[in-house]
Amino acid sequence: MRPGEIVVATEQVRALIDEQFPEWSDLPIVPQPLNGTDNALFRLGDSLTARLPRAQWAVDQVATDATWLPRLAPHLPVPIPVPVAVGRPGGDYPWPWTVVPWLDGRNPEAGQDLVDLAVDLAGFVRAMIAIDPMGGPVKEGIQRGVPLVQRDELTRRSIAALGDRIDGRAVTAAWDEAMEADEWPGPPVWLHGDLLEGNLLVDRGRLTGVIDFGGLGRGDPAVEVRPGWSLFDARARAAYREALGFDEATWVRGWGWMLSGSLYWLADLWDSISEDDREDTIRYIDHIMRHRHD
């Protein structure tokens, strides 16, 4: 666990349900694998999920989900976890929490034929971009979706910190290239912001749902290019790029975002992550370096 995280037990969830939502007291509660999430997930009967933040930094998402997901969902091509109830702190559990629908599907895996998924996911991204801003939150600071230049100092510092663990000269040249790309010319658009394979649900190769909107907000859509590098092979990446319809500058900023995030994560957490995680992240960086002009 990271500092500040807590363990949420099934017994705590049962007590919260019994006290706050007695209409669901007879439903079984089954804990779900953590998979690196900031929330503890418990399946509640066949059709619901209790979602409880495990750290203070994840608590704001409760209000964000309750406010914005009901307004976004009608415009999207697949289901998203719109809260059906918002719970209060109770007993020894300290934060608000939500009950959301259980969405069927499995996470995609690299090595599968993901071309159809790439096209479906591009449709989801384009649908998000097209939604009216509605006064939604705009990305700021160094969050995913801000102008890439706001990540420049952080990224160069990460390259320096990694030293000879990476090819610093080549990575710096690639980052310089990304920094030369034109900025997003339009107003900030709606972004999921965290399209990892763990947040995508598929059935028979087609997208059936998108979950975990912790990165939700409005900004530069280049950050949604990420699955092209973290999940898709060359064929699926080409299908994703074509279906997205992004211009060259947005595509370049997209791989720039993946490069920046990977470098920062690797530099910041080198001593606390596993060797497998280090190797995976270095492989992502190398993949971008070799294929960014494909």
Rosetta silent file (secondary structure, phi, psi, omega in degrees, C-alpha in Angstrom):
SEQUENCE: MRPGEIVVATEQVRALIDEQFPEWSDLPIVPQPLNGTDNALFRLGDSLTARLPRAQWAVDQVATDATWLPRLAPHLPVPIPVPVAVGRPGGDYPWPWTVVPWLDGRNPEAGQDLVDLAVDLAGFVRAMIAIDPMGGPVKEGIQRGVPLVQRDELTRRSIAALGDRIDGRAVTAAWDEAMEADEWPGPPVWLHGDLLEGNLLVDRGRLTGVIDFGGLGRGDPAVEVRPGWSLFDARARAAYREALGFDEATWVRGWGWMLSGSLYWLADLWDSISEDDREDTIRYIDHIMRHRHD
SCORE:     score description
SCORE:     0.000 S_00000001
   1 L     0.000  147.974  174.057    0.000    0.000    0.000 S_00000001
   2 L   -81.796  155.575  176.531    1.033    3.591   -0.602 S_00000001
   3 L   -56.059  136.101  179.361    1.212    6.009    2.343 S_00000001
   4 L    94.692  -11.264  179.116   -2.251    7.312    3.153 S_00000001
   5 L   -84.485  151.577  177.032   -4.134    4.283    1.827 S_00000001
   6 L  -122.432  161.769  172.929   -6.467    2.253    4.004 S_00000001
   7 L   -96.061  132.518  176.767   -7.818   -1.279    3.852 S_00000001
   8 L  -109.188  123.817 -176.163  -11.588   -1.573    3.471 S_00000001
   9 L   -98.357  153.352  178.294  -13.088   -4.786    4.836 S_00000001
  10 H   -55.799  -37.786 -178.737  -16.265   -6.548    3.744 S_00000001
  11 H   -63.323  -35.735  176.465  -17.609   -6.168    7.278 S_00000001
  12 H   -64.658  -42.895 -179.663  -17.319   -2.372    7.024 S_00000001
  13 H   -64.631  -41.214  177.954  -19.228   -2.361    3.756 S_00000001
  14 H   -59.601  -43.148 -179.401  -21.947   -4.578    5.241 S_00000001
  15 H   -65.395  -41.053  179.089  -22.353   -2.194    8.166 S_00000001
  16 H   -64.116  -43.750  179.178  -22.549    0.838    5.851 S_00000001
  17 H   -63.407  -48.389 -177.197  -25.144   -0.836    3.627 S_00000001
  18 H   -60.060  -38.174 -177.132  -27.248   -2.034    6.543 S_00000001
  19 H   -77.226  -43.282 -169.017  -27.272    1.422    8.128 S_00000001
  20 H  -100.649  -27.599 -177.789  -27.686    3.634    5.056 S_00000001
  21 L  -135.975   66.923 -174.977  -29.361    1.465    2.413 S_00000001
  22 H   -60.745  -18.985  178.120  -31.351   -1.225    4.221 S_00000001
  23 H   -65.614  -14.969  178.858  -33.177   -2.078    1.000 S_00000001
  24 H  -110.172   11.986 -174.383  -29.963   -3.820   -0.089 S_00000001
  25 L   -64.090  -25.170 -177.482  -29.193   -5.516    3.218 S_00000001
  26 L   -89.443    1.552 -178.534  -30.068   -8.955    1.932 S_00000001
  27 L   -84.723  138.967  176.326  -27.691   -8.773   -1.049 S_00000001
  28 L   -67.783  149.484  179.208  -24.392  -10.670   -0.885 S_00000001
  29 E  -118.294  123.411 -177.173  -21.192   -8.611   -0.831 S_00000001
  30 E  -126.056  115.875  178.955  -18.155   -9.935   -2.712 S_00000001
  31 E   -65.031  145.479 -179.584  -14.827   -8.030   -2.670 S_00000001
  32 L  -108.529  156.062  178.189  -13.207   -7.494   -6.068 S_00000001
  33 L   -57.083  144.665 -177.138   -9.470   -7.509   -6.961 S_00000001
  34 L   -71.223  -42.794  178.802   -7.816   -4.135   -6.361 S_00000001
  35 L    51.812   35.239  175.231   -5.914   -3.976   -9.672 S_00000001
  36 L    75.784    8.715 -176.251   -4.096   -0.846   -8.548 S_00000001
  37 L   -75.409  158.000  174.576   -7.262    1.186   -8.157 S_00000001
  38 L   -82.732   -1.131 -177.486   -7.669    4.061   -5.690 S_00000001
  39 E  -125.876  147.003  170.535  -10.989    2.537   -4.667 S_00000001
  40 E   -89.233  130.886 -176.694  -12.064   -0.683   -3.008 S_00000001
  41 E  -113.822  135.524  179.774  -14.770   -2.390   -5.055 S_00000001
  42 E  -133.604  121.629  176.359  -17.383   -4.798   -3.701 S_00000001
  43 E   -71.951  132.908 -175.538  -19.968   -6.490   -5.860 S_00000001
  44 E  -117.573   99.844 -173.266  -23.371   -6.017   -4.276 S_00000001
  45 L    67.288 -152.901 -177.655  -25.762   -8.687   -5.488 S_00000001
  46 L   -90.496  -20.704 -167.294  -25.867   -9.272   -9.233 S_00000001
  47 L  -125.441    5.348 -176.669  -26.346   -5.748  -10.510 S_00000001
  48 E  -132.008  159.578  175.855  -24.587   -3.265   -8.171 S_00000001
  49 E  -135.924  128.582  170.313  -21.091   -2.335   -7.013 S_00000001
  50 E   -88.235  130.535 -173.586  -20.111   -0.496   -3.822 S_00000001
  51 E  -125.168  111.540 -172.650  -17.142    1.772   -4.561 S_00000001
  52 E  -120.137  121.921  176.824  -15.224    3.130   -1.567 S_00000001
  53 E   -56.368  142.403  179.332  -12.182    5.444   -1.768 S_00000001
  54 L  -103.434   -3.628 -179.064   -9.069    3.983   -0.181 S_00000001
  55 L  -155.672  158.125 -176.962   -7.236    7.316    0.217 S_00000001
  56 H   -58.464  -36.460 -176.035   -7.984   10.993    0.639 S_00000001
  57 H   -67.356  -14.245  179.855   -6.799   11.817   -2.889 S_00000001
  58 H   -96.965   -4.577 -171.965   -9.588    9.640   -4.354 S_00000001
  59 L   -69.978  -37.074 -177.701  -12.441   11.171   -2.351 S_00000001
  60 H   -58.559  -25.916 -178.424  -13.162   14.094   -4.686 S_00000001
  61 H   -63.994  -26.119  178.640  -14.183   11.633   -7.386 S_00000001
  62 H   -57.598  -50.590 -179.951  -17.325   10.765   -5.419 S_00000001
  63 H   -68.836  -38.843  179.405  -18.746   14.245   -5.963 S_00000001
  64 H   -61.851  -46.886  179.073  -17.393   14.471   -9.518 S_00000001
  65 H   -61.144  -46.410 -176.754  -19.023   11.182  -10.519 S_00000001
  66 H   -65.474  -31.502 -178.289  -22.337   12.085   -8.901 S_00000001
  67 H   -80.553  -45.883 -166.520  -22.358   15.513  -10.572 S_00000001
  68 H  -103.366  -33.981 -176.274  -21.147   14.808  -14.080 S_00000001
  69 H   -61.127  -38.504  176.420  -21.616   11.150  -15.035 S_00000001
  70 H   -61.799  -26.675 -178.156  -25.440   11.402  -15.123 S_00000001
  71 H   -85.856  -27.200  179.802  -25.056   14.322  -17.542 S_00000001
  72 H   -84.545  -35.788 -170.777  -22.455   12.647  -19.758 S_00000001
  73 H   -53.612  -42.640 -177.152  -23.962    9.161  -19.938 S_00000001
  74 H   -63.220  -16.255 -176.175  -26.845    9.915  -22.348 S_00000001
  75 H   -99.387    0.299 -172.842  -24.338   11.122  -24.967 S_00000001
  76 L  -106.379  150.153 -173.281  -22.001    8.107  -24.852 S_00000001
  77 L   -81.309  -11.859  178.678  -22.159    4.927  -26.961 S_00000001
  78 L  -134.693  159.469 -179.563  -21.514    2.472  -24.074 S_00000001
  79 L   -64.634  149.713  171.888  -22.564    2.354  -20.406 S_00000001
  80 L  -130.053  161.622 -172.539  -20.566    4.146  -17.717 S_00000001
  81 L   -81.019   73.851  177.539  -20.893    3.745  -13.910 S_00000001
  82 L   -68.775  123.623 -178.230  -23.426    6.453  -13.113 S_00000001
  83 L   -59.496  136.498  173.779  -23.932    6.449   -9.319 S_00000001
  84 L  -101.210  -11.814  176.547  -27.318    5.205   -8.153 S_00000001
  85 E  -160.508  148.720  175.335  -26.602    6.183   -4.529 S_00000001
  86 E  -119.810  121.889 -178.599  -24.059    8.212   -2.568 S_00000001
  87 E   -92.511  163.396  179.721  -23.165    6.964    0.889 S_00000001
  88 L  -103.480  163.283  168.278  -21.935    8.886    3.933 S_00000001
  89 L   -57.253  148.953  179.460  -19.005    8.204    6.255 S_00000001
  90 E  -164.995  149.129 -178.252  -20.041    5.724    8.900 S_00000001
  91 L    58.747 -127.793  178.012  -18.570    3.584   11.655 S_00000001
  92 L  -102.252   15.826  174.264  -14.804    3.616   11.183 S_00000001
  93 E   -95.687  126.297 -163.764  -15.011    4.372    7.444 S_00000001
  94 L   -94.038   -6.045 -167.590  -14.119    8.066    7.024 S_00000001
  95 L  -130.689  163.855  170.886  -15.302    9.206    3.563 S_00000001
  96 L   -66.693  160.125 -175.553  -18.300    9.423    1.222 S_00000001
  97 E  -153.514  172.780 -175.971  -18.703    6.538   -1.214 S_00000001
  98 E  -131.331  159.665  166.037  -20.959    5.413   -4.042 S_00000001
  99 E  -116.339  126.695 -176.817  -23.072    2.548   -5.289 S_00000001
 100 E  -127.373  164.330  176.160  -22.899    2.148   -9.060 S_00000001
 101 E   -64.999  146.748  169.034  -24.245   -0.389  -11.546 S_00000001
 102 L   -78.928  121.611 -179.867  -22.249   -3.561  -12.079 S_00000001
 103 L  -103.528  123.458 -179.269  -21.109   -3.429  -15.716 S_00000001
 104 L   -72.839  154.961  177.162  -20.448   -6.764  -17.394 S_00000001
 105 L   135.841  169.278  178.450  -17.346   -7.361  -19.474 S_00000001
 106 E  -123.460  156.986  176.899  -13.692   -8.250  -19.175 S_00000001
 107 L   -74.488  140.493  176.358  -10.583   -6.136  -19.507 S_00000001
 108 L   -69.041  159.343  179.657   -8.810   -6.395  -22.869 S_00000001
 109 L  -129.699  139.288  175.303   -5.359   -7.919  -23.011 S_00000001
 110 L   -59.062  144.671 -178.372   -2.392   -7.065  -25.201 S_00000001
 111 L   100.010  -18.395  174.313   -1.796   -9.766  -27.798 S_00000001
 112 L   -82.585  165.288  173.402   -5.478  -10.154  -28.675 S_00000001
 113 L   -76.961  108.209 -172.434   -6.978   -8.847  -31.917 S_00000001
 114 L  -114.573   19.703 -178.713   -8.032   -5.400  -30.705 S_00000001
 115 H   -63.882  -46.636  179.549   -8.823   -3.639  -33.999 S_00000001
 116 H   -62.004  -40.697  177.402  -12.580   -3.624  -33.377 S_00000001
 117 H   -61.644  -41.549 -179.840  -11.989   -2.381  -29.839 S_00000001
 118 H   -58.770  -43.332  179.725   -9.740    0.389  -31.182 S_00000001
 119 H   -67.130  -43.215  178.647  -12.498    1.611  -33.492 S_00000001
 120 H   -62.100  -43.565 -177.525  -15.116    1.395  -30.722 S_00000001
 121 H   -66.913  -37.779  175.197  -12.890    3.241  -28.261 S_00000001
 122 H   -60.521  -38.413  176.417  -12.201    5.978  -30.787 S_00000001
 123 H   -63.105  -38.039  176.352  -15.970    6.379  -31.114 S_00000001
 124 H   -63.735  -46.136 -179.369  -16.229    6.759  -27.341 S_00000001
 125 H   -62.012  -44.346 -179.155  -13.480    9.410  -27.306 S_00000001
 126 H   -66.302  -34.222  176.096  -15.072   11.348  -30.148 S_00000001
 127 H   -65.764  -40.873  176.540  -18.431   11.207  -28.382 S_00000001
 128 H   -60.176  -46.341 -177.981  -16.819   12.636  -25.229 S_00000001
 129 H   -59.634  -34.557 -173.943  -15.191   15.426  -27.233 S_00000001
 130 H   -80.655  -10.995 -176.947  -18.532   16.345  -28.808 S_00000001
 131 L   -70.742  140.235  177.224  -20.436   16.769  -25.518 S_00000001
 132 L   -53.803  137.992 -178.461  -21.371   20.303  -24.556 S_00000001
 133 L   -56.656  -35.809  176.592  -18.885   21.708  -21.996 S_00000001
 134 L    55.900   20.796 -179.209  -21.724   22.377  -19.490 S_00000001
 135 L    71.945   21.093 -178.144  -19.297   24.401  -17.371 S_00000001
 136 L   -67.811  164.370 -174.928  -17.397   21.246  -16.418 S_00000001
 137 L   -64.038  138.139  178.380  -14.014   21.325  -14.644 S_00000001
 138 E  -101.202  136.869 -179.876  -11.009   22.354  -16.743 S_00000001
 139 L   -60.725  147.395 -179.829   -7.659   20.614  -16.237 S_00000001
 140 L  -146.646  171.565  178.810   -4.975   22.662  -14.500 S_00000001
 141 L    66.855 -123.119  178.028   -1.440   22.391  -13.156 S_00000001
 142 L  -116.096   18.692 -179.916    0.268   19.273  -14.536 S_00000001
 143 L   -61.166  157.696  174.270   -2.874   17.125  -14.787 S_00000001
 144 L   -61.832  123.806  178.989   -3.437   14.942  -17.839 S_00000001
 145 L   111.352   -9.455  173.817   -4.965   17.167  -20.476 S_00000001
 146 L   -76.712  164.461  174.223   -3.270   20.490  -19.722 S_00000001
 147 L   -51.906  136.066 -172.851   -1.095   22.060  -22.467 S_00000001
 148 H   -59.373  -29.371 -179.655    1.952   19.824  -22.818 S_00000001
 149 H   -59.667  -26.200  179.105    4.317   22.726  -22.171 S_00000001
 150 H   -71.015  -10.420  175.751    3.135   22.731  -18.559 S_00000001
 151 H  -100.181    0.999 -170.496    4.828   19.320  -18.205 S_00000001
 152 H   -61.599  -54.083 -177.383    8.139   20.452  -19.719 S_00000001
 153 H   -60.652  -45.151  179.989   10.117   21.182  -16.542 S_00000001
 154 H   -59.741  -42.606 -176.940    8.789   18.067  -14.800 S_00000001
 155 H   -68.387  -44.019  179.362    9.640   15.840  -17.763 S_00000001
 156 H   -65.733  -35.612  176.204   13.172   17.168  -18.179 S_00000001
 157 H   -65.054  -37.254  178.456   13.759   16.762  -14.450 S_00000001
 158 H   -66.605  -41.088  177.680   12.577   13.140  -14.710 S_00000001
 159 H   -60.235  -45.455  179.976   14.962   12.458  -17.597 S_00000001
 160 H   -63.868  -40.350 -178.646   17.858   13.860  -15.578 S_00000001
 161 H   -65.647  -31.365 -178.440   16.885   11.861  -12.479 S_00000001
 162 H   -76.993  -19.588  174.395   16.841    8.595  -14.432 S_00000001
 163 H    55.095 -132.006 -176.265   20.431    9.129  -15.607 S_00000001
 164 H   -84.088    9.618  173.914   21.893    6.184  -17.492 S_00000001
 165 H   -71.425  -18.654  175.916   18.869    3.993  -16.760 S_00000001
 166 L  -133.002  169.562  173.547   17.499    5.324  -20.065 S_00000001
 167 L   -83.329   86.972 -172.019   19.002    6.772  -23.243 S_00000001
 168 H   -59.516  -38.168 -178.824   18.702   10.329  -22.008 S_00000001
 169 H   -65.124  -45.797 -178.793   19.922   11.963  -25.205 S_00000001
 170 H   -67.607  -40.457  179.994   17.446   10.124  -27.428 S_00000001
 171 H   -66.132  -40.278  177.937   14.548   10.637  -25.012 S_00000001
 172 H   -62.566  -40.259  178.397   15.332   14.342  -24.724 S_00000001
 173 H   -62.691  -40.770  178.127   15.333   14.638  -28.531 S_00000001
 174 H   -65.666  -41.669  179.082   11.924   12.957  -28.678 S_00000001
 175 H   -64.640  -40.391  175.713   10.576   15.235  -25.960 S_00000001
 176 H   -57.476  -40.380  178.748   11.907   18.283  -27.825 S_00000001
 177 H   -62.410  -45.474  179.207   10.002   17.031  -30.878 S_00000001
 178 H   -62.534  -37.817 -178.405    6.774   16.720  -28.885 S_00000001
 179 H   -68.188  -20.445  179.309    7.240   20.210  -27.458 S_00000001
 180 L   -81.797  -11.966 -178.441    7.413   21.646  -30.998 S_00000001
 181 L   -68.509  145.378  177.165    3.907   20.376  -31.859 S_00000001
 182 L   -60.570  146.013  176.657    1.153   22.955  -32.123 S_00000001
 183 L   -74.337  161.755  175.973   -1.087   23.256  -29.067 S_00000001
 184 L   -58.399  123.239 -172.449   -4.735   22.227  -29.118 S_00000001
 185 L   -84.897  -14.911 -174.415   -6.427   25.117  -30.943 S_00000001
 186 L   -97.900 -175.373  175.291   -9.941   24.692  -29.629 S_00000001
 187 L   -70.623  160.901  177.349  -11.671   25.063  -26.277 S_00000001
 188 L   -59.460  135.126 -178.761  -11.102   22.393  -23.596 S_00000001
 189 E  -113.622  163.096 -179.816  -13.121   19.242  -24.377 S_00000001
 190 E   -67.197  134.922 -179.968  -14.381   16.423  -22.158 S_00000001
 191 E  -129.631  141.539  165.525  -11.754   13.751  -21.425 S_00000001
 192 L   -71.713  -48.800  172.073  -11.837   10.434  -19.620 S_00000001
 193 L    87.764   -6.358 -176.795   -8.138   10.976  -18.982 S_00000001
 194 L  -152.046   57.786 -175.615   -7.195    7.435  -17.912 S_00000001
 195 L   -81.745   60.709  172.047   -8.010    4.977  -20.711 S_00000001
 196 L   -77.492  159.062  179.066   -5.994    2.083  -19.300 S_00000001
 197 H   -59.967  -29.955  178.649   -6.978   -1.471  -20.186 S_00000001
 198 H   -69.063  -13.171  179.336   -8.226   -1.904  -16.610 S_00000001
 199 H  -105.367    7.401  178.613  -10.817    0.812  -17.230 S_00000001
 200 E  -114.270  137.930  177.153  -12.154   -0.725  -20.453 S_00000001
 201 E  -115.546  134.076 -177.952  -14.724   -3.521  -20.591 S_00000001
 202 E  -132.114  156.405  171.665  -15.065   -5.763  -23.636 S_00000001
 203 E  -142.823  121.634 -178.240  -17.141   -8.687  -24.814 S_00000001
 204 L    51.873   41.605  173.970  -16.118  -10.676  -27.887 S_00000001
 205 L    83.151   -1.027 -179.003  -13.688   -7.968  -28.860 S_00000001
 206 E  -111.590  147.073  179.670  -16.144   -5.050  -28.697 S_00000001
 207 E   -69.191  126.542  179.849  -16.256   -2.237  -26.164 S_00000001
 208 E  -116.941  -11.553  179.478  -19.129   -2.720  -23.712 S_00000001
 209 E  -175.176  157.571  174.534  -18.324   -0.167  -21.012 S_00000001
 210 E  -130.957  131.514 -174.178  -15.820    2.377  -19.683 S_00000001
 211 L  -123.019  177.344  174.251  -15.238    2.745  -15.948 S_00000001
 212 L    54.140   85.853 -179.161  -13.221    4.788  -13.413 S_00000001
 213 L   -96.820   36.035  179.224  -13.604    8.448  -14.302 S_00000001
 214 L   -64.326  -21.088  178.388  -11.061    9.650  -11.747 S_00000001
 215 L   -98.674   13.786 -174.650   -9.283   11.603  -14.505 S_00000001
 216 L   -63.150  141.767  175.883  -12.466   13.286  -15.758 S_00000001
 217 E   165.253 -173.986 -179.799  -12.296   16.900  -16.824 S_00000001
 218 E  -114.622  138.613 -179.186  -11.895   19.154  -19.858 S_00000001
 219 E  -178.601 -150.622 -179.228   -8.657   19.772  -21.703 S_00000001
 220 L   -79.350  121.529 -175.935   -6.492   18.743  -24.660 S_00000001
 221 H   -70.160   -4.142  179.999   -7.792   15.449  -26.145 S_00000001
 222 H   -56.638  -29.525 -178.408   -4.251   14.338  -27.049 S_00000001
 223 H   -63.006  -22.279 -179.647   -4.068   12.494  -23.724 S_00000001
 224 H   -76.514   -3.210  174.429   -6.691   10.042  -25.041 S_00000001
 225 H   -69.692  -16.710 -170.760   -4.094    8.734  -27.530 S_00000001
 226 L   -45.783  -45.800 -177.741   -2.596    6.712  -24.659 S_00000001
 227 H   -59.656  -23.612  176.918   -4.136    3.286  -25.499 S_00000001
 228 H   -60.350  -24.034 -178.725   -2.365    3.456  -28.862 S_00000001
 229 H  -110.490  -28.946 -175.570    0.887    2.982  -26.965 S_00000001
 230 H   -92.521  -18.454 -173.085   -0.068    1.172  -23.773 S_00000001
 231 L  -131.060  -46.481 -169.221   -2.461   -1.443  -25.214 S_00000001
 232 L   -83.763  145.877  169.791   -2.745   -1.634  -29.003 S_00000001
 233 L   -80.703 -177.558 -172.962   -0.344   -3.288  -31.430 S_00000001
 234 H   -59.351  -41.339 -177.566    0.666   -1.532  -34.651 S_00000001
 235 H   -66.861  -46.627  179.231   -2.434   -2.655  -36.570 S_00000001
 236 H   -68.063  -35.151  178.496   -4.888   -1.669  -33.841 S_00000001
 237 H   -63.522  -40.743  178.123   -2.992    1.575  -33.239 S_00000001
 238 H   -63.537  -40.262  178.175   -3.361    2.490  -36.913 S_00000001
 239 H   -65.566  -39.002  178.788   -7.107    1.747  -36.730 S_00000001
 240 H   -63.817  -45.759 -178.895   -7.391    3.847  -33.561 S_00000001
 241 H   -62.419  -44.458 -179.484   -5.555    6.755  -35.149 S_00000001
 242 H   -64.366  -43.586 -177.030   -7.692    6.677  -38.276 S_00000001
 243 H   -70.409  -32.303  175.848  -10.958    6.405  -36.337 S_00000001
 244 H   -65.726  -40.798 -179.347  -10.003    9.230  -33.968 S_00000001
 245 L    74.177   19.347  179.274   -9.286   11.533  -36.895 S_00000001
 246 L   -70.561  148.618  175.637   -6.795   13.600  -34.883 S_00000001
 247 L   -74.761  172.427 -175.142   -4.381   15.827  -36.773 S_00000001
 248 H   -60.493  -41.242 -177.950   -0.638   15.191  -36.732 S_00000001
 249 H   -63.200  -40.035  179.979    0.053   17.695  -33.951 S_00000001
 250 H   -67.776  -38.566  177.145   -2.519   16.106  -31.652 S_00000001
 251 H   -63.512  -41.762  178.952   -1.092   12.643  -32.334 S_00000001
 252 H   -63.707  -45.898  177.112    2.415   13.909  -31.533 S_00000001
 253 H   -60.673  -32.013  179.516    1.224   15.512  -28.293 S_00000001
 254 H   -63.078  -49.391  177.530   -0.456   12.185  -27.529 S_00000001
 255 H   -70.922  -26.390  173.609    2.728   10.157  -27.597 S_00000001
 256 H   -62.203  -39.509  177.083    4.388   13.074  -25.815 S_00000001
 257 H   -62.718  -44.649  179.558    1.877   12.646  -22.997 S_00000001
 258 H   -63.128  -40.588  178.632    2.602    8.918  -22.767 S_00000001
 259 H   -64.595  -47.642 -178.986    6.345    9.625  -22.742 S_00000001
 260 H   -60.326  -48.096 -178.489    6.072   12.324  -20.077 S_00000001
 261 H   -62.804  -40.400 -179.723    3.855   10.238  -17.807 S_00000001
 262 H   -66.563  -41.348 -179.854    6.075    7.159  -18.109 S_00000001
 263 H   -65.715  -44.439 -179.482    9.243    9.126  -17.366 S_00000001
 264 H   -64.057  -46.567 -178.567    7.762   10.870  -14.340 S_00000001
 265 H   -60.508  -43.750 -177.940    6.278    7.677  -12.919 S_00000001
 266 H   -66.059  -44.847 -178.743    9.545    5.790  -13.406 S_00000001
 267 H   -67.647  -40.609 -175.202   11.729    8.514  -11.896 S_00000001
 268 H   -72.497  -33.405 -171.191    9.426    9.183   -8.953 S_00000001
 269 H  -116.041   14.490 -173.418    8.796    5.566   -7.995 S_00000001
 270 L   -51.614  -44.374 -174.651   11.955    3.744   -9.109 S_00000001
 271 L   -81.047   -9.965 -174.996   12.846    2.529   -5.608 S_00000001
 272 L  -113.782   -4.932  179.464    9.320    1.511   -4.616 S_00000001
 273 L  -103.286  164.801 -177.988    8.040   -0.394   -7.680 S_00000001
 274 L   -75.417  161.679  176.976    8.829   -3.930   -8.747 S_00000001
 275 H   -60.941  -36.910  177.912   11.473   -4.824  -11.284 S_00000001
 276 H   -62.040  -42.315  178.996    8.687   -6.026  -13.604 S_00000001
 277 H   -64.705  -39.625  177.256    6.981   -2.613  -13.404 S_00000001
 278 H   -61.648  -47.189 -178.014   10.274   -0.878  -14.161 S_00000001
 279 H   -64.052  -39.321  178.672   10.895   -3.108  -17.164 S_00000001
 280 H   -62.356  -43.628 -177.371    7.343   -2.622  -18.446 S_00000001
 281 H   -68.775  -40.649  175.902    7.632    1.159  -18.229 S_00000001
 282 H   -62.749  -35.664  177.524   11.027    1.221  -19.931 S_00000001
 283 H   -65.965  -39.620  175.276    9.519   -0.961  -22.647 S_00000001
 284 H   -59.036  -45.624 -179.048    6.703    1.593  -23.155 S_00000001
 285 H   -62.294  -46.328  179.688    9.307    4.345  -23.489 S_00000001
 286 H   -62.246  -38.305 -179.088   11.377    2.320  -25.957 S_00000001
 287 H   -63.328  -43.519  177.368    8.254    1.471  -27.960 S_00000001
 288 H   -63.677  -43.377 -178.937    7.371    5.145  -28.340 S_00000001
 289 H   -59.421  -40.262 -175.576   10.939    5.991  -29.285 S_00000001
 290 H   -82.429  -28.021 -169.470   11.021    3.370  -32.026 S_00000001
 291 H  -119.522    6.528 -173.887    7.521    3.712  -33.429 S_00000001
 292 L   -65.926  -20.481  179.091    6.412    7.307  -32.894 S_00000001
 293 L   -98.801    4.875 -179.818    6.873    8.102  -36.594 S_00000001
 294 L   -65.097    0.000    0.000    5.013    5.016  -37.874 S_00000001
